[in-house]
């Protein structure tokens, strides 16, 4: 990023190729809409380009990038009037939707793996937004608990709690399916 | 995808992570990639051009320098203007100091009036009069070259009104002969010497000695004569003026519109040639003057207008304002076209 701030356009290409997939999936699986994801994805990178002169190395670039994405997604949900950020009290709310009937006698083939992945995505979509976001930041961005807390603007304990709830619910959903 | 091992205290399920990686990897479209990269390259190429612009590089230093220069110029200008104004005020104050010096005796309420900022402007014609006709008188009266202050003149006039006996012995401003061909500086006629004995007496006493009937007539007529009537209403000021003193700043007189008469020509511009003869010819056709004015006018019937005015001034110096007004009224009747000099206030 510092190279791009100094005018090196090639440095931006490297950054973009490194983070484009994970950032796009993070946004896509938060919004669950490809069109909105494209728009928000472009906005995030545009904001990054515009704010390059104010960029200071205070954290890992990935954390900075996902913080921009988080803010943009929050703004989108606020503009839509929907409530993305649910309170942690909702963690004990409605249970995950019932998984489809497991294929008990099916061997672990590629097809079975795809079925499990689809089931995981369904379980992920059923998570509260904060927990889903924490899990996506961990899986797509590779952020630690501290970095998740930094990117989402919450304390470390809050981020850790969200992540723990997310993993537990996903594991529970996958066990129920199996 | 995260390939690093998470810290032991972080919630992490390796099986979930492996399964999540199997969910597929949707990516942005090629057009979206192209748009973002194009924007990034455009901004990256635009930045060096902006950074290399000398205007951009020197914008802040030039702005600071301009602000400093403008501020210094303004401060310098203000200091200079303030100094000039202060010098002018000091000069005006210095000029007015001798005039504003306290009178030795009987200060009057008018003396406490401030000279005001217009002192210099009003003192200019007075200074001109000083140069022409009043300077010799001052020198003769005081014996020194120092011009008498306004308060001294006013005090002298006041003293003349309050202590007539002393004034009779030593008139405040005796008529002195002047070598300069000034109209007011000529010695009075011999016939007026007797009247000069009453110099310094209050106007009331003079009126008491004068015949009653003409006085009443003249008093009734005085207000209709414009400046004459107004002059009669302020004898003390007239006395100070008649003593040959240039009036000070006198913002009071200028502030009151009624205190100033019609625009009369200046004394220094008074013609004394053919206009005098024409005025005398016109005056011959006029009706007869009042008895007292006629008595005064008879003494000057063969005299030129300048002598009339000198006589008027002399009467005023002798505190015979009523007689002066009457004589001036006769003068106006006889010489209606002759410009009467403006009396400085």
HADDOCK unambig.tbl for C-alpha pairs under 7 A between the chains (distance, minus, plus):
assign (segid A and resid 7 and name CA) (segid B and resid 44 and name CA) 4.88 0.50 0.50
assign (segid A and resid 7 and name CA) (segid B and resid 45 and name CA) 6.76 0.50 0.50
assign (segid A and resid 7 and name CA) (segid B and resid 47 and name CA) 6.51 0.50 0.50
assign (segid A and resid 7 and name CA) (segid B and resid 48 and name CA) 6.62 0.50 0.50
assign (segid A and resid 8 and name CA) (segid B and resid 44 and name CA) 6.65 0.50 0.50
assign (segid A and resid 9 and name CA) (segid B and resid 40 and name CA) 6.88 0.50 0.50
assign (segid A and resid 9 and name CA) (segid B and resid 41 and name CA) 5.41 0.50 0.50
assign (segid A and resid 9 and name CA) (segid B and resid 44 and name CA) 5.66 0.50 0.50
assign (segid A and resid 13 and name CA) (segid B and resid 37 and name CA) 7.00 0.50 0.50
assign (segid A and resid 21 and name CA) (segid B and resid 27 and name CA) 5.08 0.50 0.50
assign (segid A and resid 24 and name CA) (segid B and resid 27 and name CA) 6.18 0.50 0.50
assign (segid A and resid 24 and name CA) (segid B and resid 28 and name CA) 6.41 0.50 0.50
assign (segid A and resid 25 and name CA) (segid B and resid 26 and name CA) 6.43 0.50 0.50
assign (segid A and resid 25 and name CA) (segid B and resid 27 and name CA) 6.96 0.50 0.50
assign (segid A and resid 38 and name CA) (segid B and resid 28 and name CA) 6.83 0.50 0.50
assign (segid A and resid 42 and name CA) (segid B and resid 36 and name CA) 6.60 0.50 0.50
assign (segid A and resid 45 and name CA) (segid B and resid 36 and name CA) 6.81 0.50 0.50
assign (segid A and resid 49 and name CA) (segid B and resid 40 and name CA) 6.10 0.50 0.50
assign (segid A and resid 114 and name CA) (segid B and resid 22 and name CA) 6.82 0.50 0.50
assign (segid A and resid 114 and name CA) (segid B and resid 23 and name CA) 6.92 0.50 0.50
assign (segid A and resid 117 and name CA) (segid B and resid 19 and name CA) 5.71 0.50 0.50
assign (segid A and resid 117 and name CA) (segid B and resid 20 and name CA) 6.16 0.50 0.50
assign (segid A and resid 117 and name CA) (segid B and resid 22 and name CA) 5.86 0.50 0.50
assign (segid A and resid 117 and name CA) (segid B and resid 23 and name CA) 4.77 0.50 0.50
assign (segid A and resid 118 and name CA) (segid B and resid 23 and name CA) 6.40 0.50 0.50
assign (segid A and resid 120 and name CA) (segid B and resid 20 and name CA) 6.92 0.50 0.50
assign (segid A and resid 139 and name CA) (segid B and resid 1 and name CA) 5.94 0.50 0.50
assign (segid A and resid 139 and name CA) (segid B and resid 2 and name CA) 5.79 0.50 0.50
assign (segid A and resid 139 and name CA) (segid B and resid 17 and name CA) 6.94 0.50 0.50
assign (segid A and resid 140 and name CA) (segid B and resid 1 and name CA) 5.16 0.50 0.50
assign (segid A and resid 140 and name CA) (segid B and resid 2 and name CA) 6.66 0.50 0.50
assign (segid A and resid 141 and name CA) (segid B and resid 1 and name CA) 6.72 0.50 0.50
assign (segid A and resid 141 and name CA) (segid B and resid 2 and name CA) 6.86 0.50 0.50
assign (segid A and resid 142 and name CA) (segid B and resid 1 and name CA) 6.38 0.50 0.50
assign (segid A and resid 142 and name CA) (segid B and resid 2 and name CA) 4.44 0.50 0.50
assign (segid A and resid 145 and name CA) (segid B and resid 10 and name CA) 6.87 0.50 0.50
assign (segid A and resid 163 and name CA) (segid B and resid 11 and name CA) 6.40 0.50 0.50
assign (segid A and resid 164 and name CA) (segid B and resid 11 and name CA) 5.20 0.50 0.50
assign (segid A and resid 167 and name CA) (segid B and resid 11 and name CA) 6.87 0.50 0.50
assign (segid A and resid 167 and name CA) (segid B and resid 12 and name CA) 6.95 0.50 0.50
assign (segid A and resid 167 and name CA) (segid B and resid 13 and name CA) 6.90 0.50 0.50
